């Protein structure tokens, strides 16, 4: 699954367009490498988002099969580090 879509589906970012812009602005990294919006995410990857005042890291636990998941199920797909 693409990184921009993954961030939207697991409720880290509200809209896919926002996650796409974040990738283009080089604030999203996968395993320490700045990524483009089309970069594929795999189980075990570490996603780092560099916000203005803080940095947030997530570990990918599994890839969603559906277009959306409930917010209560977010912990099954990503783990905040």
C-alpha positions in Angstrom: 0.0 0.0 0.0 1.2 3.5 -0.8 2.5 5.6 2.1 0.1 8.5 1.4 -2.9 6.1 1.4 -1.7 4.2 4.4 -1.4 7.4 6.5 -5.0 8.2 5.6 -6.5 4.7 6.1 -5.0 4.2 9.6 -6.2 7.7 10.7 -2.8 9.3 11.2 -3.8 12.0 8.7 -7.4 13.1 8.0 -7.2 13.4 4.2 -5.0 11.6 1.6 -4.3 14.9 -0.1 -2.7 16.2 3.1 -0.5 13.1 3.4 0.5 13.4 -0.2 1.5 17.0 0.4 3.5 16.0 3.5 5.4 13.5 1.4 6.1 16.0 -1.3 7.3 18.5 1.4 9.8 15.8 2.6 8.5 15.6 6.2 7.7 11.8 6.0 10.4 9.2 6.2 10.3 5.4 6.0 13.2 3.7 7.8 15.1 7.0 7.9 14.8 7.7 4.2 12.6 10.6 2.9 9.9 9.1 0.7 7.6 10.1 -2.1 3.8 9.6 -1.9 3.9 6.4 -4.0 6.5 4.6 -1.8 5.1 1.2 -0.6 4.8 0.5 3.1 5.6 -3.0 4.4 5.1 -4.6 7.8 7.9 -3.7 10.2 8.7 -0.3 8.6 9.3 2.7 10.8 7.4 5.8 9.6 8.7 9.1 10.9 6.7 12.3 10.6 8.6 15.5 11.3 6.1 18.1 12.4 7.2 21.7 13.1 7.6 21.3 16.8 8.0 17.5 17.3 8.7 14.3 15.6 6.4 11.3 15.7 7.4 7.7 14.9 5.1 4.8 14.1 5.9 1.1 13.5 3.7 -0.7 10.9 2.1 -3.8 12.4 -0.1 -4.8 9.5 -1.5 -3.5 6.2 -5.2 -2.7 6.1 -7.3 -4.7 3.6 -10.2 -2.2 3.4 -10.4 1.5 2.4 -11.0 2.6 6.0 -10.7 1.3 9.5 -12.4 2.5 12.7 -10.4 4.7 14.9 -10.6 2.2 17.7 -8.7 -0.4 15.6 -5.8 2.0 14.8 -3.6 0.2 17.4 -3.8 -3.1 15.4 -2.2 -1.4 12.4 0.4 1.0 13.8 2.2 1.4 17.1 3.4 4.8 18.2 7.1 4.8 19.3 
